[in-house]
Amino acid sequence: MSSVIKHPVITGLRRMFILVTPNETSFEKIEDVPNYVDEAVPYFIALIIMEWAVLYIKGETLPRLNDSFSSLSNGVLSLLHGLLFRSTELAAFMWTYKHFNMVTLPWNNPITWILCLLGVDFVYYWVHRCGHEVNIMWAGHQTHHNSEDYNYSTALRQSFLHRYANWMFYMPLALFLPPSIFLVHNQFNLIYQFWVHTETVGKLGPLEWILSTPSHHRVHHGRNPYCIDKNYGGVFIIWDRLFGTFEAEKEEEKVVYGLVHNIDSWEPVHAQLHHLIYVIKSAWNIQGISNKLSVLLKGPGWSPGKPRLGCLEDIPQVKQNPVKYNSDVSTWRTIYIWLHFLIFLLLWQPNLSMNKQSLSTTYMTVNIIYIVFSLFVFGSMYDKRSYANELEMVRSVLFVVAWQLGVAMPVSRAVCGWYLVSALIWVPVVILNKTAVKKKMK
C-alpha cells in the first residue's frame, strides 16, 4: 500500500490536495524545493479534460471556447513576469528573513511545517480579502473574476498585477518561518485552489466546515448580492467563519458568475487593465486629497458619502440564466485562433521558461512583448474588432521576419511556414474588407 501511495502519479495527485507529510515536503535550502506548480500542470490538464467528459456525459453545457481562451490567455500573461524576474513574494520574504528573522524554527520539524501551512493560508485570507475590499488591489484581482463561466479553466485566469501587492502581507511570516518551507506552502496554497473552480462537484458534507470547497468558492465567484465579498479562504474556510465573511451556497438561488458590471470582451490585456485605468481616472478627477486616497484604498463600491465598502443596495439584482456576452465567430476563425494560441501554450512560453537562464534580457523582453501583442490580437479577433484582421496579418509577417533575423524563439521550419501561410491568408481578407468598407462609404 505504501508503494502505491508513493508512486509519482499518486504523489502528484496528493499534492493537489496537500495530502502529503512534512517529512516528504520539507527542505533545508530554497534550491532544493521542487517547482510543485509546474509539476501540477498535467493534473490541471487532466482535471479540465475530466470536467469536459463529465459535462458531456451528463448532457450539460460544455465550457465555451472563447471563455476558455480568455482564461488561459490571462493565465499566460500572469506567468510572463516570472520569465524576467524572481517571484516577488519569495524575493521579499528571503530579504526580510535574512535581515529581521527573530526566531529560527527548524526546517525539518513537523510543527514548523504545520505552522507554515496555517500561517500562509491565514495571510492568504487577508491578501484575498484586501483584493476585494481595497480598490487599487481589486484593480488586479478582478481579472480572476471577470468570467461569466465557472470551470477549471477559470482557475487559470490570473492577474499579473496582483502579485505586486501580495508580497507585503507575507513579510511577518519571515520573522520566524524558514523561506524553504514558505516556498513549499506558498505553492501548495495555489495548487489546492485549482480544484475548487468547478460546478461538477457538489457539497462535501463535514468537510464544508473546515475546508474551502467548490460550493464555498462558487459563492465567492458569484455576483448575486448575497455572494459579494464572501468566502475568501484558500485552503481553509475557518478564517471566513471566524471573521464574519462566510456565506453558504443557497440551493434556491443559482449562483451567477462574473463582475457586477461585466467587461464584455475576450481580450486579455483589457481584462487585466480596465479597472486599473478606471481607478486612476477616478482618483485623478475627484476633488480633495482625502477623496483621492479613498478611491484607492476603500472598496470598489465606495463614493463620497457612502460606507467604506459601498452600499449593498447598490448591487444590481441578477437574473437567473442571464444572457452572457458572446461573439459570433466563424468555426474556421476559431480553429485558426486556437492553432496559433496552442503554439504559445505548448512551444513558445515553455521554451522561454526552460531557457530563461541562458537567454539575454533583451531577447526575453522582445519575445514577451510579442506574446502580449499576439494575445491582444487573438482577443480582438474573438471580439470582432475592426482592426483585428490587419493586426493579425502584421503579427504573422513580424514573426517570419524575426525568425529570419534570429530574434524570435527558435521553432521548426514547419511552424515558421505556418506563420508565412497565415500572413498570406490575411492579405486578401484585408484587401476585400477594405474594398467593402469603401463601397459602403460611397
NORUR-V38547 format. One line per field, one symbol per residue. phi: phi as a letter, one per 30 degrees, with the letter a starting at -180 (. if undefined). psi: psi as a letter, one per 20 degrees, with the letter a starting at -180 (. if undefined). burial: # if it has 9 or more other ideal C-beta (glycine too) atoms within 8 Angstrom, else .. A space follows every 50 residues. Layout:
# NORUR-V38547
phi = ???
psi = ???
burial = ???
This chain:
# NORUR-V38547
phi = .ddddddedddddddechcbceddbcbdceddddddddddeededddddd deddddddicddedddddedddddddedddeddcbdeeddddddddddcb ecbcdddcceddddededdddddeededdddcccedddeddeedcccdcb addddddccdcdddcdeddddedddbcdeddededddddddeddddcacd cddciedddccdbedddddeddcdedcdibhdedcccdddddcicdbddc ddbddccjdebddhacddddddcddddddddddddddjdeddddedccdd cdaejcdecicddddddcddhddddbbdcdddddddeddddddddccddd ddddcddccdddddddddeddddddddedddddhddcdddddddeddede dddddiccedbdddddddddddedddeddddddddddddddd
psi = ghhghjphghghghhhjklrqhhikpqgqghipqnhghhighhggghggh gggggghikrpqqphhhhggghhhgghhihgihhqqpgggghggggghhj phpnqphkphhgggghgggghgghghggghihioghhhhghhhiikpiro ahhhhinrpihhhihghhhihhhihipphhhghghhghhgghigiimqii pbqkchhhhgqprhgghgghiqjqhiiplqmiqfgpihghhhjkjqpqpp hioppprarhoqilqiohgghhighggggggghghqqpgghghhhgiarh jqrpirrgjaphiipqqqqplrpqprpnpqghhgggghghhhggghgfgh ggghjhhiqqhggggghgghgggghggghhghilqhjggghhgggggggg ghghikjqpprrhgghhhhgggghgighggggghghggghh.
burial = ....#....#######.#...#..###..#..#..##.##..##..##.. ##.###......#..###################...#######.##... #...#.#.#..####################################.## #############.###.###.##########################.. #..#...#..##############.###.########.##....###.#. ....#####...#.############.##..##..#....##.###.### ##...#..##....#..#........#.#...##.######.###.###. ###..#......######.##############....######.###### .##....#..#...##.###.##..##.##..#.........
